[in-house]
């Protein structure tokens, strides 16, 4: 059974905003590590489990930034567009 058009549009809308959030999360995470804000880059790379540290950092950023991007997208639906 094919998906109705309005459901397909809603899913595309959500995925589009998640991608925006993920792009923001990657750029924020990389700059956080590159500029070593608060020594987090040094601390993460000095650990013997550096890969796990990076996975957890970026997973948290993906969830946070993706959720914010979806929230902004949903709240902007009620906007008057002239």
N, C-alpha and C positions, 0 to 999 in steps of 0.2 A: 504494500500500500504506500503510494507516494505521500510525501509530507506536504501539507497545505502550504500555500505561498506565504501566509502571514507568519507561520511557525519558522519557515526557512529564513524569512527576513529577520526575525528576532534572533535566530542563532547567528546569522552573519553579522548582525549589529553587535552582539556580545563578543564574538570572536575578533572583530575588528578593534574593539576597545581593549580587549585583553592583549592584543599585539602591541597597541600603543603603550600599555602599562609595562609589558615585558621589555620593550625598547628603553623605556625610562629606567627600569630596574637595572638593566645591563649597563647603561651609561653611568648611572649613579654608583653601582657596585664597582665597576672598573675604575672610575675616578676616585672612589673611596680608597681602593687598594693602591692606585698609582701615586696619589698624593700622601699616602700613609697617614690619614687623619686619625689622630689619637693613637698612633702606633699600631693600628689594627692590621695593616698589611704586614708589618714586621712580625707581629705576634702570630698571625695566621701562617706565614711561611716558615717560621722558626719551629713550629710544632712538627712532630713526626707524623701527625695525621692531617697534613695540610690540605689534602684533597677533600676530606670530610668537612673540614672547616669551610672551605670554599663552597661546597655543595650546600651546606646549611645556611651560609650567608646569602647565597643567591636564591635559594628556595624561599627564605623569609622575605627577601626583597621582591621576588616574583609574586608571592601571595599578596603582599601589601600594595605594591604598585598596580597590580592587576585588578585588585578589588577597588582601589581608588579610581582607576580609569573606567571601570564598569559603572561605578556610582556616579561619576561625572557624566557619563554618557546617558544613563537613565534619567538623571535629574535634568539634563538638557532637552529631553523630549518634550517637556511642557513649554518650551520657549516659543514666543511668538516670532515668526520669521516673516518679515515683510520684504 
